[in-house]
Amino acid sequence: MSVGVSIKRLSRDDGGRYRALMLRAYSEHDTAFTSTFEERAGKPLDWWSKRLADPTTVTLGAFDASDVLIGTVRLETYQRLRERHKVALTAMYVMKDHAGHGIGRRLVEEALQAARRLPDIEIINLTVTADNLAAVRLYSRLGFQAYGREIRAVKTATGHLDKTEMWRPVSADYVAL
Ligand SMILES: CC(C)(COP(=O)(O)OP(=O)(O)OC[C@H]1O[C@@H](n2cnc3c(N)ncnc32)[C@H](O)[C@@H]1OP(=O)(O)O)[C@@H](O)C(=O)NCCC(=O)NCCS
């Protein structure tokens, strides 16, 4: 279980450990993310710190009892005037050694709570590699519904991958059909 794990918002000062965690995520799960290890390993520490400090985003971290960062999820608000009722859930990751203990669920639940505290946000969207059944199942369990599939959304060295597009209202009252 995820007893002893706490979820906290990350800030500029967490740039170093966030960078290390995400680089591990890209290398452990190459097809789960659109970004690649090579693309992101080249970014300086300041790029990661600024990412965490960006006021249009919220990045949450899961910390174990020894205060080690073991998981993360991110919210990115849409900026165009007519899209400001939406937020995207991105960069979801739980370290392999800690997977299967409910930490991913807690991160998404906390992200939903954080989205409810953002002004005017009504909808939360995400995309997930179509064959990533663990993640699709996690999101489905928490009320996200698939509404589309982008065919050949990303092209990797070994072929194209489709992405499933999912959404849910942020409202706690929402019950998926
Ligand atoms: C997907 C991921 C975030 C799940 O995190 P986790 O902490 O292991 O998930 P939890 O233990 O909280 O499980 C929550 C739900 O997810 C689903 N799930 C998690 N792992 C699963 C697996 N291996 N197979 C099937 N379903 C799985 C289940 O529905 C589970 O709920 P249930 O046990 O009540 O059925 C994690 O495995 C991960 O980081 N994977 C690699 C990166 C990734 O795919 N990120 C998502 C990008 S969109």
The ligand as an SDF file (V2000), in Angstrom:
LIG
                    3D

 48 50  0  0  0  0  0  0  0  0999 V2000
    0.7970    3.5990  -15.0240 C   0  0  0  0  0  0  0  0  0  0  0  0
    1.3910    3.9420  -13.6670 C   0  0  0  0  0  0  0  0  0  0  0  0
    1.4400    5.4450  -13.4830 C   0  0  0  0  0  0  0  0  0  0  0  0
    0.5270    3.3140  -12.5810 C   0  0  0  0  0  0  0  0  0  0  0  0
    1.0320    3.6930  -11.3080 O   0  0  0  0  0  0  0  0  0  0  0  0
    0.8820    2.6960  -10.0730 P   0  0  0  0  0  0  0  0  0  0  0  0
    1.3230    3.4030   -8.8570 O   0  0  0  0  0  0  0  0  0  0  0  0
    1.5550    1.4320  -10.3940 O   0  0  0  0  0  0  0  0  0  0  0  0
   -0.7110    2.4790  -10.0880 O   0  0  0  0  0  0  0  0  0  0  0  0
   -1.6350    2.0590   -8.8630 P   0  0  0  0  0  0  0  0  0  0  0  0
   -0.9400    1.0340   -8.0240 O   0  0  0  0  0  0  0  0  0  0  0  0
   -2.1070    3.2830   -8.1710 O   0  0  0  0  0  0  0  0  0  0  0  0
   -2.8530    1.3630   -9.5920 O   0  0  0  0  0  0  0  0  0  0  0  0
   -4.0010    2.1060   -9.8840 C   0  0  0  0  0  0  0  0  0  0  0  0
   -4.7830    1.3940  -10.9620 C   0  0  0  0  0  0  0  0  0  0  0  0
   -4.0070    1.3900  -12.1640 O   0  0  0  0  0  0  0  0  0  0  0  0
   -4.2440    0.1850  -12.8700 C   0  0  0  0  0  0  0  0  0  0  0  0
   -2.9580   -0.5130  -13.0000 N   0  0  0  0  0  0  0  0  0  0  0  0
   -1.7770   -0.1580  -12.4400 C   0  0  0  0  0  0  0  0  0  0  0  0
   -0.8090   -0.9940  -12.8220 N   0  0  0  0  0  0  0  0  0  0  0  0
   -1.3940   -1.9070  -13.6340 C   0  0  0  0  0  0  0  0  0  0  0  0
   -0.9100   -3.0230  -14.3730 C   0  0  0  0  0  0  0  0  0  0  0  0
    0.3710   -3.3730  -14.3510 N   0  0  0  0  0  0  0  0  0  0  0  0
   -1.8110   -3.7140  -15.1140 N   0  0  0  0  0  0  0  0  0  0  0  0
   -3.1060   -3.3610  -15.1620 C   0  0  0  0  0  0  0  0  0  0  0  0
   -3.6210   -2.3150  -14.4850 N   0  0  0  0  0  0  0  0  0  0  0  0
   -2.7690   -1.6020  -13.7370 C   0  0  0  0  0  0  0  0  0  0  0  0
   -5.2400   -0.5950  -12.0690 C   0  0  0  0  0  0  0  0  0  0  0  0
   -6.5340   -0.2610  -12.5270 O   0  0  0  0  0  0  0  0  0  0  0  0
   -5.0560   -0.0560  -10.6780 C   0  0  0  0  0  0  0  0  0  0  0  0
   -6.1830   -0.0950   -9.8710 O   0  0  0  0  0  0  0  0  0  0  0  0
   -6.7330   -1.4710   -9.2720 P   0  0  0  0  0  0  0  0  0  0  0  0
   -5.5410   -2.1520   -8.6780 O   0  0  0  0  0  0  0  0  0  0  0  0
   -7.7350   -1.0010   -8.2780 O   0  0  0  0  0  0  0  0  0  0  0  0
   -7.3150   -2.1870  -10.4330 O   0  0  0  0  0  0  0  0  0  0  0  0
    2.8420    3.3870  -13.5090 C   0  0  0  0  0  0  0  0  0  0  0  0
    2.8330    2.0040  -13.7140 O   0  0  0  0  0  0  0  0  0  0  0  0
    3.8520    4.0140  -14.4330 C   0  0  0  0  0  0  0  0  0  0  0  0
    4.4960    4.9920  -14.0690 O   0  0  0  0  0  0  0  0  0  0  0  0
    4.0040    3.4600  -15.6450 N   0  0  0  0  0  0  0  0  0  0  0  0
    5.0180    3.9260  -16.5870 C   0  0  0  0  0  0  0  0  0  0  0  0
    4.7960    5.3360  -17.0760 C   0  0  0  0  0  0  0  0  0  0  0  0
    3.4280    5.5240  -17.6580 C   0  0  0  0  0  0  0  0  0  0  0  0
    2.8860    4.6450  -18.3090 O   0  0  0  0  0  0  0  0  0  0  0  0
    2.8810    6.7240  -17.4510 N   0  0  0  0  0  0  0  0  0  0  0  0
    1.5940    7.0920  -17.9940 C   0  0  0  0  0  0  0  0  0  0  0  0
    1.8090    7.9270  -19.2020 C   0  0  0  0  0  0  0  0  0  0  0  0
    0.2130    8.4340  -19.9080 S   0  0  0  0  0  0  0  0  0  0  0  0
  1  2  1  0
  2  3  1  0
  2  4  1  0
  2 36  1  0
  4  5  1  0
  5  6  1  0
  6  7  2  0
  6  8  1  0
  6  9  1  0
  9 10  1  0
 10 11  2  0
 10 12  1  0
 10 13  1  0
 13 14  1  0
 14 15  1  0
 15 16  1  0
 15 30  1  0
 16 17  1  0
 17 18  1  0
 17 28  1  0
 18 19  1  0
 18 27  1  0
 19 20  2  0
 20 21  1  0
 21 22  1  0
 21 27  2  0
 22 23  1  0
 22 24  2  0
 24 25  1  0
 25 26  2  0
 26 27  1  0
 28 29  1  0
 28 30  1  0
 30 31  1  0
 31 32  1  0
 32 33  2  0
 32 34  1  0
 32 35  1  0
 36 37  1  0
 36 38  1  0
 38 39  2  0
 38 40  1  0
 40 41  1  0
 41 42  1  0
 42 43  1  0
 43 44  2  0
 43 45  1  0
 45 46  1  0
 46 47  1  0
 47 48  1  0
M  END
$$$$
